[in-house]
Amino acid sequence: MDNRRTWGGRHFSPGELGVADGGLAPDSWERYEALTVHTLDPIRDAIGRPVTIISGERRESKARDSKHMPPSERATDREVSAAADIQVRAHRGRDRIQPLTLALLIADMAYRGALRVGGIGVYAPRPATKAQGFVHVDDRTPRNGVHAVWARGYSAKGNDRVVAMVRAALREGTT
């Protein structure tokens, strides 16, 4: 990676999106810049406060075709796409934004064409472990116009309800 290269993102640095041991892989620079410019920066602009990257690029994943991994390291999916797991924490007296609320905002923005997103995953907070939950966003190409949407950590029926709500916001917006 050429460290002298200009980064197009306004709110996030390559270091925030890279793996902890050394930043972005050389073949990941462009895909994470695109995710930043077309997805993460618009989310940050709409919210008007910091968005925390929980996870960006990974070298390994339980999911063999994770959008977090460089395309060359995925099992079968070679699409040039990137992913980030994000949270909006409490800031300057304002409460944190719950993962479902954040996912619905992102889905509404996608419906309005205000950002590029192909996958939205909603991970529930876990009060017993103090984990705050997060939202996965990626810029994969929706298959046949259908976004990938999933939820984890709610009850089985809760996961289904969350997915239905996000899919509805992608189809119809939230307002």
N, C-alpha and C positions, 0 to 999 in steps of 0.2 A: 504494500500500500504506500502511495506517495503522500506523506504527511503534509506536503505543501499544497495539495489539491484543495480547492475551495469546496466547502460543504454547503449544500443548498438549504438545509433546515434552519429555522429561526430559533426554535425553543429547545432542541435536543442536540447533543453532540454525539459523534461516532462512539466515544467512550461509554456513554450511557447505554448504547444499544449493543455493544460488543460483549464478548465473554469476559469474565473477570480476569483471566490470565493473559490478556493481550489485545483486546479490541476486536474489531471486525476482521474476518478473513479477507484476503485480497479480492476474492471474487464476490464478496458480499457488499462492498462499498456502494455500488449503484443501487442494488435492490433495497438496502436500508435507507439510502438517501431518498428513494422514491416513496417508501413507506412514511418517512418523516414528512416530506413535503406534501404528499397527497392525502395522508391519513392522520398522523399524530399532530402536526402543526394545526390543522383545522379543528381538531378536538380541543386542543389547548386554547386556541383563539375563542371558540364558542363558550368554553367554561370560564375563561377569564382568570384562571389561576393555575398554579403548577399541577402538572400530571407527572406521576412517578412511574418510571419504567421498572417493573419488578423483574422482568426477564426479556432479553432481546435475543441475539444470536446464541445458539448452543452448538456445541460440537457433538453432543450425544443427546438422545431423547428416547423415552419409552415408545413414543410414536415413531415408527420407522420412516414415515414421510412427513415429519413435522416441518411446518413452514418456518420454524425457528432455525433449522439446520440449513447450511449451504446446499443448493440443489445437487451438487456433485456428491454429497454424502447421504442423500435420501435413497431409500430402497428402490422406489419405482417412479416417484413424481419428480420430474426434472423442471417443472415450471419455475420460471424466475419470479419468486415471490418471497415475502418476508413477513415476520410476525413479531408482535410485542405483547407482553402481559402488562397491563397498566392499572393504576389506582389513582384516585383523587382523594388525598388525605385532608384532614382538617387543616385550615390555613387562615390565619389572621381572624380568628373568632368565627369562622364559617365551618359548619360541620363537614365531615367527610361525605363524599357522594357514594351511596351504596352501589354495589356492582350492577344490580338490575336497573337502577335509575341511569347509570352511566351507559349501559348497553342500549337502553331505549333511546337515549340521546343520540348515540352513534347510529343506530338504525334509522332514526328520523333524519339525521344529516345525510345518510346514504340515500334515503328515499328522495330528498330534495336535491341530490346531486352535489352536495357540499363537500363530500369526501369520497375517497375510493376505499371500499372494503369488500372483501369476498367472504370472510369468515368472522363470526362473532361467537365467542365462548364466554359463558357467565359462570363464574366460580363463586359459590356462596361463602359468606363469612362463617367462621367456625369459632363461636365464642369460647368454647371449652379450651381451645389452644391459643386464643387471642389472634388467630389468623383473620385478617380483615377481608378476605375475598378479593377478587380482581376480575378484569375483563381481558380476554384474549382478542386481539384484532389482527387480521392479516389481509393482504391485498391479492390473494389468489383470484383467478378469474372464476366468477360464479358459473357453475355447470348448468347449461340450458337456462340461464338467467336466474338460477336458484342459488341463494347464498347458503353457505354452510353455517348452521346455527346449532349450538348445543349448550347444555347446562350441567353442572356437576355440583354435588354437595347439598342439594335440597332433597326433599323426599322424592320418591319416584314420581308421584303426581305433581309435586312442586317443580321438578325438572321439566316435565311436560308442559306445565303452565307457563314457565319462564320462556321456553322455546316458542310456544304459541304467541306469547306477547311480543317477542322480538321479531318473529316472522311477520306478524300483523303490522308492526311499525315499519318494517322494510317495504311492505306492500302499500300501506296507506298513510304512513307518517303518524305522528302522535298528537297533532293539533287539529 
